[in-house]
């Protein structure tokens, strides 16, 4: 009898594991017993208040619990000029949420036997051999001196933002000056440079810090995107479509948005000197409609557009440990590597894996459970995945730069989500 019970329990456990790993997004056609739908309505109240106070123009939210879409709602308007309501299928510039797809692409190539995490980047881009690190910098003419790096940058350094690289446009003033002088941009909306030549120029510039010694948000993922291109023989747009988007059924995720979908690209806003939100036509030298403009420079760190639903499919694949709708992109172990701490104490009280911020016990004021992983984008989109709660949350709006009001709303959205769970 004991043997029979043990066998039954093992069979039940394996069935439960299979059902979790096979989860595909299901519509909200019947109540999820773990969600209090009356309390879930508080999300509407919170976001509508910010819309009414003109702290945001519009937004889309999506909440997935146990593989079921339990909330997917649009708020406010998309365009202040036409008064067009915000559509649930609005296409958003997701900026650094692109990084997660690039990370998955690198891990897929690792599983293909094409690379190892400890490979030096110079194996794929030879110009990264013999790197140097910034020693002194002259603000007057952007000249500098360097010292040799203690070691080369590895693929893992790029994945964990411990490569020592800086970030054009949003990094330190010193690195911004050096990069600007050498025509290195943040990659988003890049229309003139060619990525291979740009990465080779970047490789010859000094690192901001020694590889492996500091977490430094950087152009690392743009380099990884080009490594994918070199190894796969495809440009990053083609690789994403063939290896990730089409297999998963992601129909609205692109670098170059097809003409028939241009009208669904949401408007983007920026605060003026009084704090009033106005349409953003061109900022940081980037045209607001850059997704609609044909380009061949694909920023692995920030160039994609997507919808809340499309990105939820991608996140459900990660929550399923690499599988979605019968398609396996990654093994469970690779996803575990991506979503476990890979930088020791370099990320402060939290943790950072391969492409994601990860919740740790030290983050005592964090609502999502330990082991949850998250990131966001510069145009005010954000997401998190909570494996313990089998929960995905997405908040999409379009504003640059972000404001304290955006951060407040993102926080209140998360509170409204968790208070609705039974």
N, C-alpha and C positions, 0 to 999 in steps of 0.2 A: 504493500500500500504506500509506504514511504517513497519507494522508487517511482511508483506511478505518479504521486503528487509532484515529485521533483521534475519528472519529465513534462508533466502538464504545465508547471510553472515556467519551465524553460521554453516550451512551445508558445505560451502566452506572451512571454517577454520578447521572443523573436518576432512574433506577430505584431506586437506593439511597436517594436523598433522598425519593422518593415513599413508599417503604416505611417510613422513619422517621417521616415526617409523618402516615402513616396508622395508626400503632401504636395498637391497642386492647388493653386489659388482657387477657392470656391466662392461663388456669390453669396450674398447675405440673404438667402431665400428662407432660412429658418433660424430661429434664435439659437445663439450659442449659449449653453447653460452656464458658462464661466464668465459671461458678460452681463452686467446690469444695464439694460438698454435705456432705462429712464435716466440713470446717472450719466450714461454716455452722451446724452444731449447737452451736457455741460460744455462739451467741446464747442458746440455751435455758439453758445452764449459768450464764451471767452473770445473766440475769433471775431464774431460779429461786433463785439464791443470795440476791438482794435480797428476794425474797418470803419465803424461809425465815428471814431475819434480821429480818423485819417492818419493813423499810425502805420497802416498798410493800405494798399489799394485793393488787393485781392489775394487769394491763396487757395491751394488745394491740399487736403489732408487725406491720408489713407492709413487705415489700421487693419492689420491682419492678426487674427488670433487662432491658433491651432489650424493654420492653413485656410481659414475662412476670412474673407474680406467682411469685417463687421462694421466698418465705417469708411465711406469714400465720398467726400463732399467738396464742393466748390463754394467759395465765399467772395462777396464783393464783385468788383468788375475787373476786366482785363485792361481795357483801354479807356482812359478818362476823357478822351476826345469823342469817341464814338459811343461811349457808355455800354459797350459790349460786355455782357456778363462774363465772369470767369467760367470757362468750361472745365468739366472734370477731366477731359482729355487734353487740356492745354499742354503745350510742349514748352519745357523750361530749360534754360541754360543751367546745367548742373555743375559746371566748373570742376572743383576738386572731387566731386563724386565720381568723376572719370577715373580717378586713381584706383578705385576698387576693381574696375574692369581690367585695367592694365596689370594690376597685381595678379588677378586670376589668370590672365594671359601668360604671364611669366611662369606661374606655377604649372600651368598646362604644358608649357614647353619643357619644364623640368621633368614632368611625368612622361613626356614624349622621349626623354633621353637626350634632349638637345642642350641642356645646361645643368650646372649645379649651383647651389646658392653661394658656395664659397669661391666660385670662379671669379678671377679678376675681370673687371669691365674691359680692360685692355685686350682681353682675348677676343672681343667682338668689335670694339672700337679702339684700335691700336694707339690712337692719340692720347688715351688715358694712361698710358705707361709713364712711369717716373713723375708722378704728380708732385706739385709744390704747394706749400701753405703760406698764406699771407703773413708777413712779419711786420712791415710798416706800411702806412698809407698816407699820401700827401693829398689833402682835400683840395688844394689849389689847382692841381692839374691831373688828379686821379692816378698819379704814378705810385708805384709800390715796390717793395722788396719782398723776397720770399726766402723760405728755408725748405729743404727737401721734406716731403712727407715721410712718416715713419714706415708706411706700407702703402700698397695700392688699394684702391676702392674695389669692393666686391659687389656682386649682385645683391647679396643680403644687405650690405650697407645702403644701397639704393632703396631697397624695400622698406627699410626701417628709418630712413632719413637720418642716418648716421654717417653719411658719405663725406661730410665736410663741405659740400656744395652750398651755395646761397640761393636766393630766389629773386629773380628780376621783378621789379615792380612792387613787391610786397616784403622783401627781405630787409636786411640792415642797410642803412644809407651808404655804407662803404661798398658793399657788394652791388647794390643798385647802380652806383656810379661806375664801377668797373665793368659791369655787364652792359650798361648803356653805351659806354665808350666803344665796346666791342660788338655792338649790335646783337646782344643776347636779350630776348624778350621772355615774358612769362608763357608764351606759346599760344594763349587763348586769342583767337581772332587774328592770328598771324597770316598775313597775305603776301608778303614780299620775300621773306627769307626762305631758304631751302633747308630742310631739317638736317640732312646729313652734314652739310657744311657748317650749320650752326652748332651741332653737337661736337664737331671736331674743333671749332673755335673755343667752345666751352671747356673742352678737355685740356686745353693749353693754358687756361686762366688759373689763377691761384685758388686753392680751397680756402674757405673761411676758417676752418678748424681742422685738426688732425682727424683722419678717418677713424671712426669707431669711438671717439672720445666725447661726443656731444650729440644730443638729439637736436637737429637743426632743420626745420621745415624748408624744403628746397626744390630745385628743379630735378631732383633725383628720379621722379616718376616719368618726366619727359625723356630722360635718358633711357629708362627702362622701355618706354614705348618704342624708341628707335632700335633698341636691342631686339625687341620682338620683330620689327621689320627686317632687320639684318638676318636673323636666324630663320624666320619663316619664309622669307622671299616675297612677302606681301606687304603693302602699305598697311598702316594700323587700322584704317577704316575697313579695308577688305578683311583683315584678320578678325576684327571684332564681329563683323557681319557673318562670316563663314564659320567661325569657331565658337561664338558665344550667342549673339543676338538671334540669328535664324534658328539654330538648334533649340533655344529656350522659348522661342515664340515672342521675342521682344520686337515689336513692329514699329516702334516710334523712337528708337535710339540711334542717333547719327552724329557724325561730324558735319557732313554736308546734308542739310535737310532737303528732301525732295520737294520740287516745286509745288506739287499738289498738297503739301502739308505746310507751306509757308504761312498760310492764314492762321494756323493753330499756334504759331510761335507767340508766346505771351509777351506783352510789353514790359519793359524794365524801367524802374524809377530810381531817382536819386534825390536826397534832400537838398533844398536850396539854402541860402544863408539864413533864412528864417526857420528852417526845419520843415518847410512845406514840401511835399513830395511832388516832383515834376518828372515828365518822361525824360529818359536818358538817351540822348542821341549818339553821343560819342564820349567815351571816357577812357583814360589811359591810352588814348590813341586807337581804341577799339570801337568800330561801328556797332551800334546796338543790334543790327540785323546780321551780324557776322555768320550765324548759322545758315542764313539763306544765300550767302555768297560762296561761290565755288572756290575751294582751296585745296592745296595738296600738302600743307604742313599740318600734321595731326599731333596735337599736344596730348600725350598720354597722361599728363597731370591735370588737364582742365578743359578740353575742347568739346565735350559731348553735350548734346541736348537729349532730353528724355521726358517721359510722362511719369506721374506717380505710380501708375499701374505697371508700366514696363519695368521700372526700377524695383518695384515690389517683387516681380517675378525673379529678377536677379538675386535679390536678398533672400527670397524663399529658397532658391537653389543653395545658397550658403548655409541657411538654417537647416536644410536637409542634408548637410555634410557633403555637398557637391553634386547632388542629383536633383533633377526636376523633370516631371512628366516623362519618365523613362529614359531621359538623357543624362548621362554622367559626364560632367566636365572635369571633376576632380575627385580624388579619393578622400575619404573621411580624414585620413591622417594629414593630408595637405591643408585641409580647411582648419584642422586643429592647430597646425603650425601658424597659419595666418592669424588665428584668433587667440593666441596665447602670447604672453609677454616675451619679447625678443630683445629688449634693450636694457634689462636690469633696472637700475634706479635712474636711468637717464631721462625718463619722462616724468619726473617729479613724483607726486603721490599716486598717479595713475600708472597705466602700463600702455605699451604700444607693441602691436604685433607686426605682421607683414601687411601694412597698409591701413590699419585700423587702430583707433583709441579703444582701450579695453578697460572695463570697470573692475576695480580691485577692492578688497575689503577696506583698504585705507580711505576710500572715497565714501565716507560715512553719510554724506548728504545726498548721494546719488540714488534716485528712485529705481532705476533699472538694476536688475540683479547682477551680482558678481559674475563675470564672464560675458556680460553683454558687450557688443562692439558697435562702433558708431563712427561717423564722420559727417562732413557737410561740404557746402560749396560757397565760394565768395559772393555769389549772387543771392545769398540768403535761403538756400535750400538745406535741409538736414534730414538725417535718418538715424535710427538705431535698431538693433536686432537683439532681442533678449531670449537666449536659448532656453533658460529655465522656465520662463513663462510662455515659450513658444509664441513670441510676440514680435511684430514688426511695426514700427511707426515711421511715417513719412510726413514731413511738412514742407510744402513747396510754395515759395513766393519769389518775386523778382525785384530785388532792390540792391543797389550798390552805391556806396559802401553800406554794410550792415549798421544798424543803430542799436542803442540800448533797448529801444522798444522791441526790435526784432528778437533780441536775446531773451527779453522778458516773456514775449509771446511764445517762443519755442519752449521755454521752461514751463509756462502755464499749460501749454498743450500737453506736455508730458504728464503733468500732474492730473489733468483731466482724463487722460488715458488710464493711468494706473488706478485712480479712484473708482473707475467703472468696472474693474475686474473683481470677480467674486473670490 
